Amino acid sequence: MTAASDGLDGIIAAETVLSHVDGEQGRLIFRGHDIEELAGHVSQEAVAALLWHGFTDEAAAPETISRALGEARVAAFEIGRPLLPAAAGLTVTEGLRLLLAALPDTYPLPHHLLATAAMPVFVAALARARQDAAAVPPDPALPQAADFLRMLRGMPATPDHVAALETYLVTVADHGLNASTFTARVVASTRAGVFSSVVAALCALKGPLHGGAPGPVLDMLDAIGYEDQIEPWLEHAISDGDRLMGFGHRVYRVRDPRADVLKTVALSLRAGSNRIRFAEAVEAGALRVLARLKPGRRLDTNVEFYTALVLEALELPRDLFTPIFAIGRVVGWTAHIMEQTRGGRIIRPQSAYVGPMPKAAA
């Protein structure tokens, strides 16, 4: 009998043209492009055009995708606005789950477009409803990142904020068969449809082991407090067996390349009252402490560390971090859903039974 792989480590469950995670070399590749080539240089619409290419009827030009997403945001706003009162008392992630589940399978727009466009519309509206503010209708002429910040704040965002968010959304668009993407492919393999698959992916993302790390990074910075406390606090945390949030990764054995991309973004925002300089000192201290206390283990900075700093510098509340991640990752989810639907069989792995056997008849 083949031994079970706990967490499916080392198991190849799909062939994909979409993304490749090279944990040994610290590379993330989207369809032949290193992430450093894309993030900070192209729009979310351009990455959608890249990942969706060959799976959709739309032309792959980013301008075409941008216009289509703008129209789809308007449609999503009309679908979601009457349902906002039903989300009262829910977290934004729970409310997002509710609104996405309301997208009808019979809706005439292409479902990958509507799901992708609905994310920023619903997150902004839910965040504003929590503050007793009216939802702001989308502007179909704007790109996704700029329109999200405008809908969230009720006013246009500065160019540097738009560029920072755009880079983040591109950076997290896809990342191999992570938990939420694999969930989306499992559901898609049953032919349940795009909306059901995206809702399932969001439910997987809601778990704290997948989508919840950036907020705890800020909690760690809060707890450390001052520069002279960095190494004593970190040494105490490690001696207690605590995990240092923002360091180490299940796949990467060297530095997460997305961390370098977002560190550059954070440096561009380093001004005023944000604490990026303090976080840089924490990162340096953590790497020293980890090297000293965990020799032989390579625990580098991961994407969550600088994600936390970028989103905090954009003045976004911590409980929006997971939904904003979904605004970026839905591009990858929908690409995987379409890829799985086009050529994949229903996903049905086996399990190894370790329970008792029936007693033999006397």
Disulfide bonds with the S-S distance in Angstrom:
none
